[in-house]
Amino acid sequence: MGVASGNGSGTDDVRTELPEDLTEVSDFFRALGKQIKLLREQAGLTQRQLGERVGYTEQMISAVERGVRTPQPELLIALDRALNARGLLAIAADDVIKARNKARVRHPAWFRGYVELEPVAVEIHEHSMYAIPGLLQTEAHMRAVYGMRQPLLTEEVIDERVVSRLSRQVILSRWPRAIFSWVVDESVLMRPLGGWEVHREQLRHLLEVGRMRGMAIQVMPLNRSEHAGLGGPFILITPKGRPQTGYIEAQQSSRLITDQEEVRIMNARYGALRAQAHTPEESMTLIEKMLGE
């Protein structure tokens, strides 16, 4: 799933704290909200009264004060006038726009539901048919993938996405370590994205990770007469203390699957894939042969 994202390679979203998913800049928005609340209280106004003055609902004023909604520039200007803030709020309009744009760059909105589960996962199992899984990608491979994205991404966005994806990989070395497994289609390993030097580095990295204790990388060979995963890539992730969740992604949309019957079926499918694929040992041997080692 790495090419399209984001990825393990959401919108049954599991997020509750920030409905707009502004987790990357939440401290800034909460601080701005506190300023608005302080000015409102100093003016002796309720949230409803302030909302009526500026043409917004009481609920919107409450959400902005709590930092869970982005105050649009026109709202900040209106609040500045209504609360006689002397430019204190109006001047923050440009910073709000920049902060929200930065949050969108770090992780695509359709991916954030899943990426919030990774740091608290005790198990992650992924079936990948089209790309090297995101947690297994080298930096050079990431840059190649993001660099060929259509429409083209700016260099700034590419840098942000690479840093974000690399930061996710810290869970591979965390202790106690989660249980990881990947079933990767052989065709993925034959596609030299970024050129052969980048690809060889990527294959060597797969060998390194695959030999780590607790990691299982299995290759689904092209010559198999049966393939349980032709419905597409997916991830099974188990957050600590919570039921296992499924994740699927295509193009620029994704879905977190919490229905336990659907998750059970995905589990059965993943079990069949592991049985059909090369064993982890056979897979490492195959990658070595691809490298000529």
Backbone as CSV, one residue per row, in Angstrom:
resi,resn,N_x,N_y,N_z,CA_x,CA_y,CA_z,C_x,C_y,C_z
1,MET,0.796,-1.211,0.000,0.000,0.000,0.000,0.831,1.264,0.000
2,GLY,2.116,1.166,-0.143,2.989,2.324,0.038,2.853,3.387,-1.000
3,VAL,2.469,3.061,-2.245,2.477,4.066,-3.292,1.425,5.112,-3.057
4,ALA,0.279,4.735,-2.589,-0.833,5.661,-2.519,-0.805,6.556,-1.315
5,SER,0.101,6.413,-0.367,-0.081,7.089,0.873,1.102,7.847,1.409
6,GLY,0.896,8.229,2.541,0.292,7.650,3.696,0.822,6.244,3.831
7,ASN,0.043,5.378,3.732,-0.091,3.966,3.940,0.721,3.314,5.002
8,GLY,-0.037,2.351,5.454,0.614,1.176,5.893,1.503,0.894,4.741
9,SER,1.344,1.477,3.490,2.315,1.154,2.386,3.327,1.919,1.703
10,GLY,-8.784,8.238,7.645,-9.311,7.051,7.201,-10.801,7.128,7.022
11,THR,-14.259,6.107,6.310,-13.430,6.890,6.940,-14.061,6.541,8.089
12,ASP,-14.058,5.278,8.432,-14.669,4.893,9.690,-13.798,5.419,10.803
13,ASP,-13.691,6.713,10.950,-12.651,7.273,11.788,-12.815,6.922,13.245
14,VAL,-11.670,6.674,13.894,-11.647,6.376,15.321,-11.267,7.614,16.128
15,ARG,-11.048,8.724,15.482,-10.606,9.919,16.195,-11.768,10.553,16.928
16,THR,-11.531,10.993,18.144,-12.582,11.652,18.899,-12.150,13.018,19.410
17,GLU,-10.858,13.203,19.662,-10.423,14.442,20.314,-10.595,15.648,19.403
18,LEU,-10.222,15.517,18.139,-10.240,16.643,17.228,-11.043,16.284,15.986
19,PRO,-12.329,16.664,15.912,-13.155,16.279,14.785,-12.574,16.663,13.437
20,GLU,-11.825,17.759,13.381,-11.251,18.164,12.097,-9.906,17.491,11.846
21,ASP,-9.472,16.638,12.776,-8.183,15.960,12.651,-7.031,16.950,12.523
22,LEU,-6.951,17.843,13.492,-5.904,18.857,13.494,-4.841,18.528,14.530
23,THR,-4.585,17.236,14.716,-3.691,16.812,15.773,-2.295,17.393,15.650
24,GLU,-1.839,17.673,14.423,-0.479,18.185,14.244,-0.325,19.611,14.761
25,VAL,-1.410,20.365,14.844,-1.322,21.771,15.244,-2.297,22.077,16.377
26,SER,-2.697,21.043,17.104,-3.742,21.211,18.115,-3.351,22.192,19.208
27,ASP,-2.083,22.203,19.624,-1.665,23.118,20.692,-1.883,24.573,20.276
28,PHE,-1.566,24.879,19.025,-1.743,26.250,18.526,-3.213,26.651,18.549
29,PHE,-4.082,25.762,18.066,-5.501,26.089,18.013,-6.122,26.164,19.406
30,ARG,-5.646,25.329,20.323,-6.154,25.428,21.695,-5.740,26.745,22.338
31,ALA,-4.494,27.170,22.089,-4.021,28.437,22.652,-4.815,29.608,22.094
32,LEU,-5.086,29.572,20.788,-5.876,30.631,20.170,-7.290,30.631,20.732
33,GLY,-7.835,29.428,20.937,-9.179,29.324,21.506,-9.253,29.902,22.907
34,LYS,-8.213,29.689,23.707,-8.181,30.243,25.063,-8.151,31.771,25.033
35,GLN,-7.432,32.325,24.055,-7.406,33.783,23.923,-8.803,34.321,23.614
36,ILE,-9.490,33.648,22.706,-10.845,34.081,22.339,-11.768,33.994,23.548
37,LYS,-11.669,32.892,24.288,-12.518,32.721,25.474,-12.243,33.808,26.505
38,LEU,-10.957,34.111,26.748,-10.603,35.145,27.726,-11.163,36.504,27.319
39,LEU,-11.012,36.858,26.033,-11.535,38.136,25.548,-13.053,38.182,25.654
40,ARG,-13.713,37.056,25.361,-15.177,37.012,25.454,-15.638,37.221,26.888
41,GLU,-14.985,36.515,27.810,-15.380,36.646,29.218,-15.101,38.039,29.755
42,GLN,-13.989,38.651,29.305,-13.692,40.019,29.726,-14.726,41.000,29.203
43,ALA,-15.320,40.639,28.043,-16.369,41.497,27.467,-17.729,41.215,28.082
44,GLY,-17.806,40.194,28.945,-19.062,39.874,29.624,-20.090,39.233,28.708
45,LEU,-19.644,38.488,27.712,-20.544,37.861,26.749,-20.572,36.357,26.919
46,THR,-21.752,35.763,26.680,-21.839,34.309,26.613,-21.442,33.866,25.205
47,GLN,-21.232,32.587,25.023,-20.916,32.072,23.690,-22.057,32.348,22.710
48,ARG,-23.281,32.229,23.188,-24.422,32.498,22.313,-24.462,33.967,21.909
49,GLN,-24.248,34.856,22.872,-24.282,36.293,22.569,-23.181,36.656,21.575
50,LEU,-21.998,36.104,21.767,-20.902,36.397,20.840,-21.216,35.848,19.457
51,GLY,-21.768,34.649,19.415,-22.131,34.053,18.136,-23.127,34.908,17.379
52,GLU,-24.119,35.445,18.087,-25.122,36.305,17.451,-24.493,37.578,16.898
53,ARG,-23.491,38.099,17.583,-22.840,39.328,17.133,-22.039,39.124,15.841
54,VAL,-21.446,37.946,15.705,-20.575,37.727,14.543,-21.223,36.837,13.472
55,GLY,-22.454,36.376,13.729,-23.157,35.594,12.713,-22.792,34.126,12.674
56,TYR,-22.357,33.575,13.823,-22.024,32.156,13.912,-22.811,31.521,15.054
57,THR,-22.929,30.201,15.028,-23.692,29.519,16.062,-22.923,29.459,17.373
58,GLU,-23.658,29.252,18.445,-23.041,29.061,19.763,-22.121,27.846,19.743
59,GLN,-22.552,26.794,19.023,-21.749,25.575,18.938,-20.394,25.837,18.258
60,MET,-20.400,26.679,17.233,-19.153,26.994,16.543,-18.211,27.770,17.456
61,ILE,-18.742,28.743,18.183,-17.914,29.517,19.105,-17.310,28.590,20.161
62,SER,-18.119,27.680,20.683,-17.640,26.722,21.678,-16.524,25.848,21.117
63,ALA,-16.711,25.354,19.893,-15.716,24.476,19.272,-14.405,25.208,19.011
64,VAL,-14.496,26.464,18.583,-13.291,27.257,18.335,-12.561,27.532,19.648
65,GLU,-13.298,27.840,20.701,-12.669,28.103,21.995,-11.985,26.864,22.556
66,ARG,-12.521,25.681,22.231,-11.911,24.429,22.702,-10.789,23.951,21.787
67,GLY,-10.604,24.617,20.668,-9.525,24.263,19.753,-9.810,23.063,18.888
68,VAL,-11.097,22.698,18.729,-11.432,21.526,17.924,-12.005,21.894,16.553
69,ARG,-12.111,23.193,16.297,-12.499,23.665,14.970,-11.555,24.787,14.575
70,THR,-11.248,24.844,13.280,-10.371,25.900,12.785,-11.147,27.201,12.632
71,PRO,-10.716,28.286,13.282,-11.376,29.575,13.080,-10.991,30.135,11.712
72,GLN,-11.946,30.261,10.832,-11.668,30.789,9.506,-11.241,32.264,9.615
73,PRO,-10.465,32.757,8.643,-9.978,34.143,8.716,-11.092,35.160,8.925
74,GLU,-12.208,34.958,8.221,-13.310,35.926,8.375,-13.899,35.905,9.780
75,LEU,-13.904,34.726,10.419,-14.390,34.645,11.792,-13.433,35.351,12.742
76,LEU,-12.137,35.155,12.553,-11.167,35.822,13.413,-11.272,37.338,13.305
77,ILE,-11.470,37.820,12.091,-11.604,39.273,11.892,-12.855,39.785,12.581
78,ALA,-13.961,39.013,12.437,-15.227,39.414,13.075,-15.102,39.381,14.594
79,LEU,-14.442,38.359,15.119,-14.256,38.263,16.566,-13.365,39.387,17.077
80,ASP,-12.358,39.734,16.307,-11.459,40.808,16.694,-12.231,42.110,16.883
81,ARG,-13.147,42.376,15.944,-13.947,43.602,16.030,-14.943,43.533,17.178
82,ALA,-15.633,42.370,17.289,-16.683,42.234,18.309,-16.113,42.297,19.724
83,LEU,-14.877,41.830,19.887,-14.271,41.775,21.219,-13.268,42.896,21.454
84,ASN,-13.181,43.821,20.458,-12.276,44.957,20.580,-10.856,44.487,20.907
85,ALA,-10.394,43.458,20.127,-9.097,42.840,20.395,-7.942,43.629,19.802
86,ARG,-8.222,44.696,19.065,-7.196,45.574,18.510,-6.170,44.829,17.641
87,GLY,-6.663,43.908,16.830,-5.801,43.210,15.879,-5.176,41.927,16.398
88,LEU,-5.346,41.637,17.704,-4.724,40.458,18.289,-5.190,39.169,17.613
89,LEU,-6.490,39.092,17.308,-7.032,37.886,16.667,-6.897,37.951,15.149
90,ALA,-7.130,39.105,14.591,-7.065,39.244,13.128,-5.689,38.911,12.592
91,ILE,-4.658,39.255,13.355,-3.287,39.031,12.870,-2.943,37.538,12.817
92,ALA,-3.737,36.714,13.511,-3.459,35.274,13.540,-4.034,34.546,12.330
93,ALA,-4.794,35.232,11.474,-5.469,34.575,10.349,-4.483,33.850,9.440
94,ASP,-3.397,34.516,9.063,-2.416,33.873,8.175,-1.763,32.667,8.829
95,ASP,-1.494,32.767,10.135,-0.872,31.653,10.849,-1.811,30.449,10.915
96,VAL,-3.100,30.705,11.033,-4.080,29.618,11.063,-4.074,28.868,9.739
97,ILE,-4.052,29.605,8.648,-4.040,28.978,7.322,-2.778,28.143,7.143
98,LYS,-1.628,28.683,7.529,-0.363,27.948,7.398,-0.353,26.700,8.269
99,ALA,-0.883,26.824,9.491,-0.891,25.690,10.410,-1.769,24.567,9.888
100,ARG,-2.924,24.921,9.352,-3.818,23.880,8.828,-3.212,23.214,7.601
101,ASN,-2.592,24.001,6.744,-1.943,23.419,5.565,-0.825,22.471,5.971
102,LYS,-0.080,22.835,7.010,1.005,21.982,7.492,0.449,20.665,8.004
103,ALA,-0.671,20.712,8.705,-1.281,19.483,9.215,-1.690,18.575,8.076
104,ARG,-2.201,19.140,7.000,-2.625,18.339,5.862,-1.437,17.706,5.141
105,VAL,-0.295,18.430,5.138,0.883,17.919,4.441,1.461,16.706,5.159
106,ARG,1.542,16.745,6.476,2.237,15.705,7.222,1.675,14.321,6.954
107,HIS,0.385,14.157,7.033,-0.273,12.905,6.665,-1.545,13.254,5.903
108,PRO,-1.763,12.661,4.736,-3.007,12.932,4.015,-4.207,12.643,4.903
109,ALA,-5.270,13.448,4.779,-6.421,13.323,5.668,-7.013,11.928,5.656
110,TRP,-7.034,11.298,4.473,-7.665,9.985,4.368,-6.839,8.882,5.014
111,PHE,-5.617,9.192,5.436,-4.734,8.195,6.024,-4.627,8.314,7.532
112,ARG,-5.015,9.466,8.081,-4.728,9.746,9.480,-5.453,8.815,10.443
113,GLY,-6.647,8.328,10.071,-7.354,7.420,10.963,-6.534,6.197,11.282
114,TYR,-5.850,5.661,10.263,-5.013,4.479,10.480,-3.728,4.825,11.216
115,VAL,-3.061,5.895,10.798,-1.736,6.189,11.341,-1.786,6.488,12.834
116,GLU,-2.952,6.884,13.348,-3.076,7.123,14.783,-3.097,5.820,15.580
117,LEU,-3.404,4.704,14.917,-3.438,3.419,15.604,-2.054,2.774,15.709
118,GLU,-1.166,3.096,14.770,0.142,2.426,14.723,0.949,2.522,16.015
119,PRO,1.081,3.702,16.614,1.946,3.796,17.804,1.469,2.958,18.987
120,VAL,0.185,2.597,19.009,-0.351,1.818,20.139,-0.688,0.397,19.726
121,ALA,-0.168,-0.030,18.574,-0.486,-1.370,18.075,0.355,-2.433,18.765
122,VAL,-0.267,-3.580,19.044,0.463,-4.736,19.553,0.633,-5.790,18.459
123,GLU,-0.124,-5.651,17.372,0.040,-6.524,16.209,-0.257,-5.733,14.938
124,ILE,0.551,-5.944,13.903,0.296,-5.375,12.580,0.626,-6.444,11.543
125,HIS,-0.350,-6.770,10.709,-0.172,-7.753,9.650,-0.633,-7.119,8.338
126,GLU,0.200,-7.191,7.311,-0.110,-6.479,6.064,0.069,-7.370,4.849
127,HIS,-0.904,-7.288,3.958,-0.809,-7.926,2.646,-0.615,-6.828,1.616
128,SER,0.488,-6.863,0.878,0.801,-5.812,-0.086,1.010,-6.407,-1.470
129,MET,0.209,-5.940,-2.421,0.276,-6.468,-3.786,0.977,-5.540,-4.760
130,TYR,1.044,-4.240,-4.447,1.482,-3.255,-5.429,2.730,-2.479,-5.036
131,ALA,3.088,-2.479,-3.775,4.194,-1.627,-3.339,4.853,-2.194,-2.095
132,ILE,6.074,-1.761,-1.842,6.749,-2.093,-0.593,5.964,-1.453,0.551
133,PRO,5.592,-2.207,1.576,4.874,-1.598,2.707,5.625,-0.399,3.280
134,GLY,4.882,0.618,3.675,5.491,1.857,4.148,6.470,1.665,5.285
135,LEU,6.162,0.761,6.225,7.051,0.536,7.359,8.362,-0.114,6.956
136,LEU,8.441,-0.647,5.735,9.641,-1.345,5.277,10.434,-0.556,4.238
137,GLN,9.984,0.626,3.894,10.630,1.376,2.828,11.881,2.115,3.310
138,THR,12.893,2.167,2.445,14.059,3.006,2.707,13.719,4.448,2.357
139,GLU,14.536,5.368,2.847,14.296,6.782,2.541,14.379,7.043,1.041
140,ALA,15.360,6.432,0.366,15.510,6.655,-1.076,14.304,6.125,-1.833
141,HIS,13.791,4.991,-1.393,12.599,4.431,-2.038,11.401,5.361,-1.829
142,MET,11.247,5.866,-0.617,10.151,6.796,-0.329,10.216,8.004,-1.259
143,ARG,11.403,8.577,-1.379,11.546,9.778,-2.207,11.216,9.467,-3.663
144,ALA,11.610,8.288,-4.112,11.293,7.902,-5.488,9.786,7.772,-5.679
145,VAL,9.117,7.144,-4.722,7.669,6.946,-4.809,6.927,8.276,-4.786
146,TYR,7.280,9.131,-3.829,6.614,10.430,-3.747,6.973,11.314,-4.940
147,GLY,8.189,11.174,-5.451,8.624,12.002,-6.576,7.899,11.689,-7.866
148,MET,7.384,10.456,-8.003,6.679,10.083,-9.237,5.168,10.206,-9.109
149,ARG,4.707,10.687,-7.947,3.266,10.823,-7.728,2.659,11.790,-8.731
150,GLN,1.460,11.485,-9.196,0.721,12.377,-10.087,-0.599,12.779,-9.429
151,PRO,-0.965,14.063,-9.406,-0.154,15.187,-9.870,1.086,15.369,-8.992
152,LEU,2.087,16.035,-9.549,3.372,16.159,-8.878,3.257,16.885,-7.535
153,LEU,4.013,16.387,-6.558,4.105,17.040,-5.257,5.279,18.008,-5.253
154,THR,5.178,19.061,-4.472,6.300,19.985,-4.340,7.414,19.320,-3.536
155,GLU,8.630,19.830,-3.657,9.745,19.284,-2.901,9.497,19.404,-1.393
156,GLU,8.843,20.491,-0.984,8.550,20.682,0.433,7.612,19.594,0.939
157,VAL,6.577,19.283,0.162,5.622,18.253,0.562,6.302,16.887,0.584
158,ILE,7.138,16.610,-0.415,7.868,15.338,-0.447,8.713,15.189,0.817
159,ASP,9.438,16.244,1.188,10.268,16.198,2.396,9.417,15.919,3.631
160,GLU,8.270,16.586,3.731,7.384,16.401,4.882,6.892,14.959,4.948
161,ARG,6.472,14.422,3.800,5.929,13.061,3.776,7.013,12.034,4.112
162,VAL,8.227,12.248,3.615,9.322,11.321,3.900,9.632,11.321,5.396
163,VAL,9.729,12.499,5.988,10.002,12.589,7.423,8.902,11.893,8.221
164,SER,7.655,12.081,7.801,6.535,11.473,8.506,6.582,9.957,8.419
165,ARG,6.885,9.449,7.235,6.920,7.990,7.064,8.098,7.392,7.823
166,LEU,9.232,8.051,7.781,10.385,7.560,8.541,10.096,7.542,10.038
167,SER,9.400,8.565,10.518,9.097,8.634,11.950,8.192,7.492,12.383
168,ARG,7.358,7.000,11.482,6.480,5.877,11.814,7.284,4.604,12.057
169,GLN,8.443,4.493,11.427,9.205,3.248,11.494,9.857,3.013,12.850
170,VAL,9.766,3.984,13.744,10.349,3.812,15.073,9.696,2.642,15.797
171,ILE,8.461,2.298,15.429,7.780,1.199,16.121,8.441,-0.144,15.838
172,LEU,9.263,-0.221,14.788,9.939,-1.479,14.474,11.042,-1.807,15.470
173,SER,11.556,-0.789,16.142,12.640,-1.002,17.098,12.193,-0.758,18.536
174,ARG,10.921,-0.539,18.727,10.393,-0.248,20.059,10.271,-1.538,20.875
175,TRP,10.488,-1.448,22.181,10.285,-2.583,23.075,9.326,-2.194,24.182
176,PRO,8.397,-3.068,24.579,8.176,-4.380,23.972,7.686,-4.239,22.532
177,ARG,8.233,-5.092,21.657,7.943,-4.982,20.236,6.588,-5.599,19.896
178,ALA,5.885,-4.933,18.999,4.635,-5.493,18.498,4.943,-6.714,17.632
179,ILE,3.925,-7.489,17.306,4.060,-8.624,16.404,3.825,-8.125,14.987
180,PHE,4.796,-8.326,14.100,4.705,-7.838,12.728,4.782,-9.004,11.747
181,SER,4.002,-8.902,10.683,4.174,-9.819,9.552,3.699,-9.122,8.289
182,TRP,4.346,-9.487,7.180,3.988,-8.931,5.885,3.971,-10.050,4.844
183,VAL,2.969,-10.037,3.976,2.955,-10.898,2.794,3.022,-9.970,1.588
184,VAL,4.132,-10.034,0.873,4.396,-9.102,-0.223,4.435,-9.882,-1.539
185,ASP,3.707,-9.405,-2.532,3.702,-10.071,-3.825,5.082,-10.018,-4.479
186,GLU,5.494,-11.097,-5.099,6.804,-11.159,-5.734,6.973,-10.072,-6.793
187,SER,5.887,-9.716,-7.469,5.970,-8.679,-8.507,6.462,-7.357,-7.943
188,VAL,6.140,-7.082,-6.668,6.594,-5.853,-6.014,8.119,-5.820,-5.940
189,LEU,8.707,-6.968,-5.677,10.165,-7.043,-5.522,10.884,-7.009,-6.863
190,MET,10.150,-7.165,-7.946,10.755,-7.157,-9.277,10.677,-5.785,-9.935
191,ARG,9.993,-4.849,-9.283,9.784,-3.530,-9.874,10.819,-2.559,-9.298
192,PRO,11.810,-2.105,-10.071,12.916,-1.297,-9.540,12.579,0.190,-9.447
193,LEU,11.618,0.522,-8.617,11.234,1.928,-8.478,12.423,2.765,-8.009
194,GLY,12.648,3.879,-8.696,13.769,4.744,-8.355,15.081,4.341,-8.995
195,GLY,15.064,3.228,-9.766,16.301,2.765,-10.392,16.892,1.595,-9.620
196,TRP,17.849,0.899,-10.238,18.368,-0.334,-9.659,19.162,-0.113,-8.390
197,GLU,19.878,0.991,-8.281,20.645,1.219,-7.052,19.707,1.402,-5.860
198,VAL,18.660,2.202,-6.074,17.661,2.410,-5.021,16.977,1.087,-4.688
199,HIS,16.678,0.311,-5.732,15.960,-0.949,-5.524,16.830,-1.967,-4.789
200,ARG,18.101,-2.039,-5.136,18.982,-2.979,-4.435,19.099,-2.620,-2.955
201,GLU,19.203,-1.328,-2.682,19.241,-0.886,-1.282,17.962,-1.295,-0.566
202,GLN,16.821,-1.175,-1.285,15.545,-1.541,-0.691,15.474,-3.045,-0.406
203,LEU,15.941,-3.866,-1.325,15.932,-5.312,-1.113,16.838,-5.695,0.063
204,ARG,18.000,-5.065,0.159,18.889,-5.342,1.295,18.222,-4.967,2.620
205,HIS,17.467,-3.877,2.596,16.761,-3.465,3.809,15.699,-4.498,4.191
206,LEU,15.032,-5.066,3.210,14.049,-6.112,3.503,14.726,-7.311,4.163
207,LEU,15.915,-7.663,3.671,16.665,-8.754,4.293,17.012,-8.424,5.744
208,GLU,17.425,-7.183,5.976,17.806,-6.763,7.329,16.625,-6.852,8.287
209,VAL,15.483,-6.314,7.851,14.300,-6.341,8.715,13.790,-7.768,8.875
210,GLY,13.765,-8.511,7.770,13.234,-9.869,7.813,14.022,-10.803,8.711
211,ARG,15.267,-10.458,9.004,16.090,-11.284,9.882,16.043,-10.832,11.331
212,MET,15.325,-9.754,11.586,15.176,-9.290,12.964,14.208,-10.190,13.717
213,ARG,14.474,-10.370,14.988,13.603,-11.210,15.810,12.198,-10.609,15.888
214,GLY,11.205,-11.439,15.635,9.819,-10.986,15.712,9.259,-10.410,14.430
215,MET,10.073,-10.378,13.371,9.609,-9.872,12.070,9.442,-11.052,11.103
216,ALA,8.369,-11.049,10.342,8.151,-12.115,9.365,7.739,-11.496,8.037
217,ILE,8.644,-11.576,7.060,8.343,-11.112,5.703,8.209,-12.342,4.816
218,GLN,7.066,-12.482,4.171,6.833,-13.613,3.283,6.519,-13.106,1.882
219,VAL,7.081,-13.774,0.892,6.867,-13.399,-0.499,5.840,-14.339,-1.120
220,MET,4.831,-13.758,-1.759,3.848,-14.547,-2.502,4.386,-14.754,-3.916
221,PRO,4.788,-15.974,-4.267,5.414,-16.201,-5.577,4.429,-16.062,-6.731
222,LEU,4.966,-15.661,-7.879,4.131,-15.458,-9.061,3.615,-16.770,-9.647
223,ASN,4.289,-17.873,-9.347,3.891,-19.127,-9.970,2.850,-19.910,-9.176
224,ARG,2.270,-19.295,-8.134,1.231,-19.981,-7.370,-0.048,-20.105,-8.204
225,SER,-0.680,-21.250,-8.144,-1.935,-21.462,-8.881,-3.141,-20.975,-8.092
226,GLU,-2.924,-20.628,-6.802,-3.996,-20.090,-5.963,-3.481,-18.845,-5.241
227,HIS,-4.370,-17.875,-5.083,-3.982,-16.615,-4.426,-5.215,-16.093,-3.703
228,ALA,-5.168,-16.099,-2.376,-6.329,-15.705,-1.575,-6.523,-14.200,-1.475
229,GLY,-5.556,-13.431,-1.991,-5.612,-11.987,-1.780,-5.889,-11.158,-3.008
230,LEU,-6.506,-11.726,-4.009,-6.724,-10.972,-5.248,-7.732,-9.838,-5.094
231,GLY,-8.409,-9.786,-3.958,-9.319,-8.676,-3.706,-8.600,-7.375,-3.419
232,GLY,-7.277,-7.443,-3.185,-6.509,-6.217,-2.975,-5.767,-6.207,-1.655
233,PRO,-4.886,-5.212,-1.468,-4.087,-5.094,-0.247,-4.963,-4.759,0.963
234,PHE,-4.465,-5.099,2.137,-5.158,-4.722,3.374,-4.204,-4.882,4.546
235,ILE,-4.586,-4.274,5.651,-3.810,-4.358,6.895,-4.739,-4.777,8.020
236,LEU,-4.234,-5.616,8.908,-4.925,-5.951,10.146,-4.094,-5.377,11.287
237,ILE,-4.692,-4.525,12.100,-3.951,-3.863,13.176,-4.721,-4.009,14.479
238,THR,-3.995,-4.330,15.539,-4.614,-4.505,16.851,-4.053,-3.477,17.816
239,PRO,-4.803,-2.412,18.114,-4.343,-1.438,19.113,-4.404,-2.058,20.512
240,LYS,-3.509,-1.669,21.395,-3.471,-2.215,22.744,-4.802,-1.994,23.464
241,GLY,-5.358,-3.093,23.987,-6.596,-3.003,24.749,-7.844,-2.810,23.924
242,ARG,-7.729,-2.960,22.596,-8.891,-2.742,21.724,-8.980,-3.857,20.707
243,PRO,-10.166,-4.042,20.112,-10.331,-5.119,19.135,-9.494,-4.868,17.879
244,GLN,-9.181,-5.936,17.193,-8.451,-5.825,15.929,-9.294,-5.051,14.912
245,THR,-8.605,-4.265,14.097,-9.253,-3.415,13.100,-8.634,-3.687,11.734
246,GLY,-9.452,-3.651,10.696,-8.945,-3.792,9.340,-8.769,-2.431,8.694
247,TYR,-7.892,-2.358,7.711,-7.658,-1.110,6.989,-7.443,-1.435,5.522
248,ILE,-8.179,-0.745,4.657,-7.994,-0.892,3.225,-7.852,0.489,2.611
249,GLU,-7.139,0.561,1.506,-6.798,1.842,0.898,-6.723,1.688,-0.609
250,ALA,-7.305,2.641,-1.325,-7.218,2.648,-2.784,-7.257,4.084,-3.270
251,GLN,-6.328,4.395,-4.208,-6.226,5.761,-4.705,-6.108,6.702,-3.509
252,GLN,-7.004,7.676,-3.376,-6.911,8.601,-2.249,-8.130,8.493,-1.351
253,SER,-8.530,7.268,-1.095,-9.600,7.009,-0.143,-9.213,5.787,0.670
254,SER,-9.783,5.676,1.854,-9.436,4.564,2.724,-10.594,4.263,3.649
255,ARG,-10.483,3.140,4.331,-11.551,2.742,5.235,-10.980,1.950,6.391
256,LEU,-11.343,2.326,7.606,-11.050,1.533,8.784,-12.237,0.616,9.035
257,ILE,-11.974,-0.661,9.192,-13.044,-1.650,9.328,-13.083,-2.145,10.768
258,THR,-14.169,-1.855,11.460,-14.312,-2.257,12.857,-15.344,-3.354,13.045
259,ASP,-16.164,-3.615,12.038,-17.142,-4.696,12.131,-16.392,-6.019,12.301
260,GLN,-16.652,-6.705,13.408,-15.848,-7.871,13.744,-16.044,-9.048,12.796
261,GLU,-17.183,-9.138,12.152,-17.365,-10.197,11.165,-16.494,-9.936,9.935
262,GLU,-16.435,-8.689,9.500,-15.559,-8.342,8.382,-14.091,-8.574,8.745
263,VAL,-13.735,-8.209,9.966,-12.356,-8.401,10.414,-12.032,-9.892,10.482
264,ARG,-12.992,-10.703,10.930,-12.764,-12.145,10.994,-12.482,-12.716,9.610
265,ILE,-13.233,-12.261,8.617,-13.033,-12.738,7.250,-11.653,-12.317,6.742
266,MET,-11.243,-11.077,7.038,-9.915,-10.624,6.633,-8.829,-11.459,7.293
267,ASN,-9.048,-11.833,8.548,-8.101,-12.676,9.256,-7.957,-14.035,8.594
268,ALA,-9.096,-14.622,8.223,-9.068,-15.918,7.548,-8.341,-15.808,6.213
269,ARG,-8.580,-14.732,5.508,-7.925,-14.507,4.214,-6.417,-14.355,4.401
270,TYR,-6.027,-13.632,5.441,-4.594,-13.432,5.685,-3.919,-14.757,6.049
271,GLY,-4.623,-15.583,6.820,-4.081,-16.883,7.160,-3.852,-17.733,5.919
272,ALA,-4.789,-17.680,4.970,-4.625,-18.423,3.723,-3.449,-17.880,2.919
273,LEU,-3.280,-16.563,2.909,-2.163,-15.954,2.184,-0.826,-16.426,2.748
274,ARG,-0.715,-16.463,4.058,0.537,-16.892,4.680,0.845,-18.352,4.353
275,ALA,-0.206,-19.154,4.260,-0.004,-20.566,3.924,0.419,-20.737,2.470
276,GLN,-0.066,-19.856,1.584,0.244,-19.954,0.155,1.609,-19.346,-0.182
277,ALA,2.065,-18.412,0.625,3.318,-17.702,0.338,4.520,-18.554,0.729
278,HIS,5.703,-18.131,0.271,6.943,-18.729,0.753,7.037,-18.537,2.266
279,THR,7.709,-19.429,2.935,7.980,-19.223,4.363,8.922,-18.032,4.517
280,PRO,9.035,-17.472,5.729,9.989,-16.369,5.916,11.406,-16.745,5.498
281,GLU,11.836,-17.939,5.813,13.194,-18.365,5.435,13.333,-18.460,3.917
282,GLU,12.355,-19.067,3.263,12.376,-19.170,1.796,12.346,-17.790,1.151
283,SER,11.610,-16.874,1.779,11.496,-15.519,1.238,12.821,-14.779,1.300
284,MET,13.545,-14.949,2.414,14.856,-14.320,2.520,15.815,-14.882,1.484
285,THR,15.730,-16.174,1.236,16.583,-16.808,0.228,16.264,-16.270,-1.167
286,LEU,14.966,-16.079,-1.447,14.557,-15.537,-2.748,15.097,-14.132,-2.951
287,ILE,15.010,-13.287,-1.928,15.519,-11.919,-2.038,17.031,-11.921,-2.232
288,GLU,17.709,-12.809,-1.558,19.160,-12.926,-1.756,19.500,-13.279,-3.197
289,LYS,18.716,-14.164,-3.782,18.940,-14.541,-5.183,18.701,-13.357,-6.103
290,MET,17.678,-12.544,-5.798,17.403,-11.364,-6.603,18.591,-10.403,-6.558
291,LEU,19.270,-10.375,-5.427,20.436,-9.495,-5.268,21.716,-10.135,-5.802
292,GLY,21.626,-11.419,-6.148,22.817,-12.122,-6.619,23.769,-12.433,-5.494
293,GLU,23.231,-12.567,-4.290,24.092,-12.808,-3.130,23.956,-14.243,-2.634
